Amino acid sequence: MSDGYRVGVLGATGLVGTTILELLAAREFPVAELRLLASERSAGKTIEWNGQTLSVQAVSDEAIQGLDLVLSSAGGSVSAEWTPKLVEAGATVVDNTSYWRMKDDVPLVVSEVNPDALKGHKGIIANPNCSTMQMVVALKPLYDAAGIERLVISTYQAVSGTGKGAIDALRAEARAVVGGYDVPPAEIYPHQIAFNVLAQAGSFADGDDHTDEERKLINETRKILGDPGIKVSATCVRVPVETGHSETVNVETREPLDPERARELLAAAPGVTVVDDPAAGRYPMAIDAAGKDDVFVGRIRRDPGNERALDIWVVSDNLRKGAATNTVQLGELLIERGLLGAQG
């Protein structure tokens, strides 16, 4: 469409939804009409966007009609109910929730890693988990050069991945500790998060000794890279950081790959910025990655216990590249490749 597209943002008032709105304006996405969709609770709120004042609508059969593209970040149960209805109404949906990611007929796509997976979509494209997203952007050039046998991952995940309530809880707890007051009872997490580290990001399903965040890293990485043979060990940790996930990744390659070549490959990779001079105190930090769209990689070095393994440190803004940025990038790719429509 020469004058733009009819775009819906489902979950428009959440942390990821508001970031999507910022990016649509900043990236000059070709929007002819923008429709803000959310729960009944948020209906009637107004949001300033690109010089316009827009009202939030409750998602309904009537409100979803006539849209070309929907960027969705409204929770798994909402997505399960409304995404098929959106597709039936003619929209292509890029979905941020975990509900669709591992469905066989739904492509799981990172714009810099596997954009060709968009071809042949059936109206739904899944956005990966934020920790998986940033990691595979860094792994892709290494995988293409030398293959990957095994990954051992530890994540240090910011509270914004849980939502605005978790940010509010971290701030309230921190104020209490610094001020010498009683710390409010933990409500968002099992324990106090301020000045603490929780050996649990995500929740445990019955009978599983891994959290759902850890399972996402394991399963989504294999699907995105198209290689079910990669062995993955993951431990996901919650840290008292507002925005920006950090990860240590031990990468055992199938072919030899030295740190210098890995550094060159990463420096040339799309969406990656290498910050790697640790002796001078230069390495990626969450506080620097916040508000930026790239994935930052540093501490690139040989694993002294394995001549075919490298250790790397990966940091990115979990609300941007980890969620909203890739969502908008996928919308751009769908338009660029002529793949909007219920059948790509």
N, C-alpha and C positions, 0 to 999 in steps of 0.2 A: 504494500500500500504506500503510495507516494507521500501521503500526508500523515503516516504513522499508523500505529496499531492500537487496538482497544485492549488495554492491559489491566488485569486485576491483581491486587496484592491481598492474599488471604492471610489473616493474622497481622494486619497492618499496624496494630498498636503495640505489638511485642518488640523485644530488643532487636531481633533479626528483621522483623517487618519494617521497623523504622529505619534500620540501616539500609535495607533494600530501597526504600523511598529516597534516601539521601543519594544513593548510587545511581538510581535512574536519572536524577537531575544532574549529578556531577558528570556522568558519562554521556549525557545528551541522548539518552535512549529515545528512539522514535515513537513517542506516545501521542496518539490522537485523543484518546480518552483514558483517564486513570480512575479505576474504581477501587475504593478501599473497603475491604470486607473483613469482618471480625465477628465475634460472638455478640449475642443479644446484649450482653453487659456493656459492650463498648459502643453500641449503636448510638448515633447522634453526636458523638465526639467530633470535633473538627481538627484538621491537621493542615498546617501551611505547607504547601508543596509548590516549588517553582513559581512563586508569585500568585498562586491560587489558594483559596480556602476551600478545602474539600471535606465533606461529611462522611463519616464512617457508616457503612450500611451493615446490618445484620445479614449474614450469609443466608440465602434463601433460594428457592427454585426460581423466583422472579429476578433476584439480584444477579444471578450468574449468567443470564442470557446475553448472547451477543458479544462475548469476549473472544479475542484471538489467542491471548496468552495469559496464564495465571501463574504468578510466582507465589508459592504457598509455604507458609511456615506457621502452622496453626495447631500442631500437635497430632499425634498418630491417630487418635480416634476420630478427630474432625476430618483428617485427610482420608481415612478409610471410608467415611460416609460420603464426603463431597467430591473427592477427585473423580470417581467414575461419573458422577452427575455433570461435572464440569466438562469432561471429555465428550460425554453424550450431547452436551449443549454446543459443542464445536470448538472448545478451547484446547490448546496444548498446555499441559501443566508441568512446571518444574517444581518438584516437591522436596522440602527440606527435612521431612520427618523420617524416622526409621522404618515406617510401615512398608514402603514399596521397595526398599533398597535391594533386598535379596530375592525378589520375585524374578523368576527365570525370564519372563517376557518384558521386564522393565530395565532399560539401560541405566547403569550407575556411572555417572560421567563427571570427570574433572577436565576442565576446558583445555589445560596444557598437556594432559596425559593421554586421554583416549577419546578425543572429540568425534572420531569416526563411528563410535558406538551410538551416536544419535541417529544414524541412518536406520530407517526401518522401525522407529519407535511407534508405539500404538497409542500415542496421546499422552503418555506419562514418562517423564524423565526424573530419575531420583538423584538427589544431591547427597554426597556421602556425609558421614559423621565428620565433625570438625577436626578431630585428631587424625583420622585417616586421611582427610583431604590434604592437610599441609604436608604430611609425611610422604604421600605418593608423589607430590610435586617434586620433592627432593629426591626420591628414589628413582623416578622415571629415567633420567639420563644415566644413572649407574646401572639400572636394569638393562637398558638398551645396549650398553657397552660390554657388560660382563655377566649378565644374568644374576639372579639372586637365589641362593640356596636356603638361607635362614635369616630371620630377623629376631632380635631380642630388644624389646621396646619398653621403656619406662616413660610415662607421661606425667607432666606436672600441670594440671588443668585449672584454669581460672574459674572463678565462681560465676562469671557471666554466662558460662555454658549452661548453668542451671536456670537462669532467668533473673529478672530484676529483683525478685524477693531475696535471692542469695546475695546480691550486691548490697541490698539494704541491711541484711543480717550481718555481713562482714563489717560494714561501717559501724553499725550499732555495737557490735561486740568489741571492735577496736577502740571506739570512744570510751566504752566502759572500762576496758583494761587500762588504757592510758590515764583515764581520769580517776582510777581507783574505785570505781563503782562496782556493784554486783553485775556480773555478766548475764545478759538475758538468757533464758533457757534456749537451747538449740531447738529450732523448729524445721529448718530447711534440710540440715544435715544431721547425722546421728550424734555429732559432737560439735563443740565450739570449733569454728574455722579460723577465727582471728588468732594470730601468733601460734598456729598449729598446722600440722600436716596430717591429712586423713588417707590411710592406705586403702581408699575406696573412692573411686569416681564411678558413679553409676550405681545400679542396684543388682542384687543377686536374685536370680530366678531360683525357684525351688529345686534343690538337688544339684545346683551348679556352683562350683567353687571359683568361677570367674564372674566378674560383673558384666552387665550388658555392654558397657563401654569397651571392655577388653574383647568380648566376642565380636563387636563391630570392627575393631582393628584387625582381628584375625581374618574374618570372613570377607569384609569389604576390600581389604588390600588384595586378596587373591582374585576377586571378581574384577576389580578395576584394571589390574595388571594382566588379567587373562591367564593366570598361571596358578592352578589349584595345588601345584606341587610345592609352593613356597611354605617352608615351616615358619610359624610365627609364634613367639612367646610374648605376652603383653601383660604389663602391670600398670594400671591407671590410678593416679594419685591426685587428690584435690589439694590445692595449695591456696594460701590467702593472698591471691592476686586477683584484681578485678577483671582485667582483659588481657588475653594473650596466653595461649597454650605453649608450653615448652616440652621438648621430648629428647631423650637420649635414645639413639638408635644404633645398635650394633648390626652391621650389614655383612653377612658372609656371602661373598660373590661366588659364582660358579667358575669364572675365569679369573686369572690374576688381575688386580687393579690396585695401583699404588696411590697413595694419598695425593700426590701432586697431580696425577691425571684426573682423579676424582674431583679435585678442586677446579681444574680447568673445565671439566664437563659441567659442573654445577654453575660456574660463573657464566657459561654460555647458555644455560637452560632458560626457557621462558618462565617468567614469574618467580625466579629465584635471585636473591641477592646474597653473595658470600661476604661474611664479616668474620675474618679469621686471622687475627693477630693477637693470640691470647697473652703473650708476654707483655704486650702493651695494654692489656685490659680490654681488647676489642674482640667481642663475641656477641652473638645475638642475645637481646634481652627483651622480655615481654613489654617493659615500659617503653622501649623504642619501637617495637613492632605495632603497638596499639595505634589504630587510625591509619594504618598502611595496608596495602593490598598484597604485597609480595610475601613469599616465604623466605625466611632468613636462615642461613646455614653457616655454622662455624665449628670449631674444635674438630676439624677433619684430620684424623690420625689413624695410624695402624693399630689394630688390636694386638698387643704384645703376646697374647696367648694363641693367636690364630693368624697365620700368614696370609690367609685369604679373607680376612675380615677387617672392616674399617669401623671406627666409632665416629659418629657425627652428632651434632647438636642442632635441633630444628625448632624454630620459633615462628609463630604467626598469630595475627589477630583472629581469634576464633569467631568473632561476629562478622568479620569482613571475609577474607579468603576462606575461612573455615565454614562460612555459611552464605552470607548475602552476596559477596562479590562473585563467587562461582555461579550462584543462581542467576545473576544478571548477565554474566558472561555466557552462560548457556542460552539465555534468551537471545543474546546478540548472535550467537552461532546458529541458532535455529532460523533466524531471519536471513543471515548471510548465506546459508545453504539451502534456503527455500524449503525448510522442513516444518513450518508451522502448519497446523491442521491435525485432525484426529489421527491421521495415518501419515507418518513421516516417510 
